[in-house]
Amino acid sequence: MIERLRHKGRAYWFVSIAILAATIMARDIIEDRLNLKDAKNALFLLLTRSPTNPAYAHNVKLIAIDDDAFWSDAMQHRSPTNRIYLAKLIAAADAAEARVIALDFDLRLGQSTAPVAPGDYDAIEPAYRRETDALMRTVGDVAQRRHVVLSEPIGGPIDGPFNLLAAAPNAYGICTAMLDRGRWENPGTSRFLLTPTAQRNIACGYIALMDDARRLPPPARIVGSRFALDSFSLAIARARDADAPARIGRHTYASFISADAIRAPGASISSSRLLADPLAARDLLQGNAVVIGAVWHTRSYGQGDAIDLHDTPIGPVAGALLHLNLAEAIIGNRVYPAMPERAMVLIEIALGAAAAVLFALMPSAALAALLLAGSMLVLLGVQWLFLQLFGTFLDLFAPIVGMGVHAIFERLLNRHA
């Protein structure tokens, strides 16, 4: 065995080291070039499926604003979205006794980035001031009975820290500063009074998503604040279950509801149906968190792509459904913290080195290919076991595949030399 390893020569080992370094340092680039995202997502879904804790919309439902609403007189197919219509949906969800009402709409101000002081109503575009007032007053009223989650726009470098940007709720004294993890200062204004209960029940979260769709957006560092800003999905989960945030860290993955389950009648209700009879929707929404979000088409009724599409492990879905998925995973304890980056690198180096030695011992390309296939099956089982026993997601295929492909080609080249 030692003799076989010696006969490989320096070139084999130098190339093995180079491949191992490349698979670790340039993992994302390699995956993009080889278009491996879909395969990784499919594998992730397979590994995270649990017969004892199936992924389903048990705690979070969707109020879907679809083509029937958007491409009609109800919303006038305009941007920004008709805020009086949004106010009606919040009131209807309140009547249906939803426990948490989350509005997945960007309420940032179009011509201002600096923070807006409470009472500065002139910062809101005059054309939308009346309907913004109606929306905020509905939020203040409903927050006396329910938790309400709004979006908070942020800007800054990709890794933070971020700045809070100007948003319409700020002019009404809503989400003006963070008091603690998940808690906001909501003082209201002299003409927009908020009760102490309403102040406690309103929270905001950022709606940006991760490049890796499997990951939960972590709390974001904010300039000038010692507290991190919850993501929109985390703010929903926190309002629904105060213990939920303890389950996630900076690198946490979430299992996803299947495409069939997310389209099932028990997961969502159209905004038109809700407004037609909010009491009839009580069976679906009562006691649950609800996300009010857009699912209409971009060009006209039924034409063009769906609005706000994002790639996910279950395929392209609207942002509102993605927030539903992530919040549901947090509440349902279907989240998986990733191995720390340094530990992952050490494991990858160890596995890559072991793979280089094992593949070097294979006398033929056929046996090397057989070993590669067997290694993939073993690694699949190991990754599943880590998920089920330790709740940790490993992503360790790249170095093994690199070593295996190198060994196969090296033997094929030597055979034809």
Secondary structure by P-SEA (a helix, b strand, c coil): caaaaaaccaaaaaaaaaaaaaaacaaaaaaaaacaaaaaaaaaaaaaccccccccccccccccccccccccccccccccccaaaaaaaaaaaaaacccbbbbcccccccccccccccccccccccccaaaaaaaaaaaaaaaacbbbbbbbbbbccccccccccccccccccccccccccccccccccccccccaaaaaabbbbbccccccccccccbbbbccccbbbbcaaaaaaaaaccccccccccbbbbbbccccccccccccccaaaaaacccccccccccbbbbbccccccccccccccccccccccccccaaaaaaaaaaaaaaccbbbcccaaaaaaaaaaaaaaaaaaaaacccaaaaaaaaaaaaaaaaaaaaaaaaacccccccaaaaaaaaaaaaaaaaaaaac
